[in-house]
Amino acid sequence: MKKIGLILVFSILTMGVSVAQCAMCKGAVQTNMSTGRNVIGNGINEGIAYLFAFPYLIVGIIGYLWYRTSKKNLEQRLAVQARVREAMK
């Protein structure tokens, strides 16, 4: 329960940082448009790809760690059950 609470607090605290990126992109586009340059998308596309990739990367890492932990717990439970069966014989 504490882990969920910590994740919730961390998510709320970092929400402002993720929203600020949108303002940065908007500012970059407006600056390029005001100077008359038509190469708006050079840096913006890289920023969008960066913002797009990391949530999936984080979810993948959490999923892998969850899988690894549950697999390890299953192996431990099976080992305990085997020892109990051996002791009952």
C-alpha positions as CSV (number, residue, x, y, z in Angstrom):
1,M,0.0,0.0,0.0
2,K,2.9,2.3,0.8
3,K,4.4,1.7,-2.7
4,I,1.1,2.7,-4.4
5,G,1.0,5.9,-2.3
6,L,4.6,6.8,-3.2
7,I,3.9,6.2,-6.9
8,L,0.8,8.4,-6.7
9,V,2.6,11.2,-4.9
10,F,5.5,11.0,-7.4
11,S,3.1,11.1,-10.3
12,I,1.4,14.2,-9.0
13,L,4.7,16.0,-8.3
14,T,6.1,15.3,-11.7
15,M,2.8,16.2,-13.6
16,G,3.8,19.9,-13.8
17,V,7.1,19.0,-15.5
18,S,5.4,16.9,-18.2
19,V,2.8,19.7,-18.9
20,A,5.6,22.2,-19.1
21,Q,7.0,20.4,-22.1
22,C,3.9,21.3,-24.1
23,A,4.5,25.0,-23.4
24,M,8.1,24.6,-24.5
25,C,7.1,23.1,-27.8
26,K,4.5,25.8,-28.4
27,G,7.1,28.5,-27.6
28,A,9.6,26.9,-30.0
29,V,7.0,26.8,-32.8
30,Q,5.9,30.4,-32.2
31,T,9.5,31.6,-32.3
32,N,10.2,29.8,-35.5
33,M,7.0,31.2,-37.1
34,S,7.8,34.8,-35.9
35,T,11.3,34.7,-37.5
36,G,9.8,33.5,-40.8
37,R,11.5,30.1,-40.8
38,N,9.5,27.2,-42.1
39,V,11.6,24.4,-40.5
40,I,9.4,24.1,-37.6
41,G,9.5,20.4,-37.1
42,N,13.2,19.6,-36.8
43,G,13.5,19.8,-33.1
44,I,9.8,19.3,-32.3
45,N,9.7,15.8,-33.9
46,E,12.7,14.7,-31.8
47,G,11.0,16.0,-28.7
48,I,7.8,14.3,-29.5
49,A,9.6,11.0,-30.1
50,Y,11.4,11.4,-26.8
51,L,8.2,12.0,-24.9
52,F,6.5,9.2,-26.7
53,A,9.2,6.5,-25.9
54,F,9.8,6.9,-22.2
55,P,6.3,6.0,-20.9
56,Y,6.4,2.8,-22.8
57,L,10.0,2.1,-21.6
58,I,9.0,2.7,-18.0
59,V,5.9,0.4,-18.3
60,G,8.1,-2.3,-19.9
61,I,10.7,-2.1,-17.1
62,I,8.0,-2.3,-14.4
63,G,6.4,-5.2,-16.2
64,Y,9.7,-7.1,-16.5
65,L,10.5,-6.5,-12.8
66,W,7.0,-7.7,-11.8
67,Y,7.4,-10.8,-14.0
68,R,10.8,-11.6,-12.5
69,T,9.6,-11.1,-8.9
70,S,6.5,-13.2,-9.4
71,K,8.5,-16.0,-11.1
72,K,11.0,-16.0,-8.2
73,N,8.1,-16.1,-5.7
74,L,6.5,-19.0,-7.5
75,E,9.8,-21.0,-7.5
76,Q,10.1,-20.4,-3.7
77,R,6.6,-21.5,-3.1
78,L,7.1,-24.7,-5.2
79,A,10.3,-25.4,-3.3
80,V,8.5,-25.1,0.1
81,Q,5.7,-27.3,-1.1
82,A,8.2,-29.9,-2.2
83,R,9.9,-29.8,1.2
84,V,6.6,-30.2,2.9
85,R,5.6,-33.2,0.8
86,E,9.1,-34.7,1.4
87,A,8.6,-34.2,5.2
88,M,5.1,-35.8,5.1
89,K,6.4,-39.1,3.6
